[in-house]
Amino acid sequence: MNKIDNLKPCPFCGNEVRLEVKSYGYSKDYHECSMVIRCNKCDFEFPRKQFKITAKWNDDKGEYVNDMTEFIEAVELWNKRAVVSEVTDECT
């Protein structure tokens, strides 16, 4: 399982969240997107972020490779926070 597939639950209601990505523009060298992590139950969302996925030519593979750095950083930021059960387990 990669970092993008392994999202912590909603910090407010504890339910599953989903990652929504919407594309709104592209060219040969980049893909413009917006992303949000949204709770399936209470609709809390984090963050509404717009970014470019830059495609770079990889000579070894003979194809374009997407730079997903901003995308992965947003997911890591979401998962960096503590989950309520982790905090309460440590406190007892």
N, C-alpha and C positions, 0 to 999 in steps of 0.2 A: 504494500500500500504506500503511495507517495504522499508527500506533505499536503497536496491539494485535496486528496480524498479523505484525509483524516482530520476532520474539523471537530473541535470541542462543541458541546451543546450550548444552547442559548444561556447566557448568564442570568437572565431574568426568570425564565419559566422552566429551564432544564430540558426543553425539547430539542429535537434534531434541527439542524440548520442546513441550508443549501447555498451553493455558490452560483450566482447568476452572472453570466457574462453576456453582454450585448455588443455586437459589432456595429459600428456606424461609419466606417471608412477604411479604405485600404489602398495600397499601391504595391508595386513589386517589392519594395524595401521595408514596408511597415504595415501594421494592422492596427487601427484605432479601436479601442474597446472601452467599455465602462464595466465595472464589476461591483457587486455588492454581496455580502454574506447576509442572508435573511433567514429569520426563524420561521419554521413551518407553522407555528401556532400563533405567536403574538405579533408577528411581522416586524420585530425589532430588526434594524439593519445596520451594518457596519462594513466598511465605509462606502459611501457612494464615491467611487474613485474612477477618474478617467485616466487612461494611460495608453501608450503605444507599445505594442509588441513589435520589436525591431527584428526583421529577418536579416540574417547575415549569411553570405555565401560560404559554404564549407567545402573547400577544395577536396578534402579527403573523402567526403561522402558524395560530392557532386550534386549537392542540393542546398536549398536554403534551410537554415536552422533558426528557430525562433528564440529570442532572448526573453525569457519569462521572469526576469529578475523582479520587476515591480509587482507582478502578479503573486509570486511566491512570497515576497516580503509582506504583503497584506495578509496572506493566510498565516504566516508565521506570527505576525502581530496579534491576530485573533487568538491563536493557540497559546500565546505567551502568558496570558492571564490565568489566574487560578480558577479552578472549578470549585463550586461551593462544597461539594462532598470532600474534595482534597483538603480544603481549609478546615472544615469541621473535624475531619479525621485527625488532623495534626493537632488540633486544640484539645482533644479529649484524652 
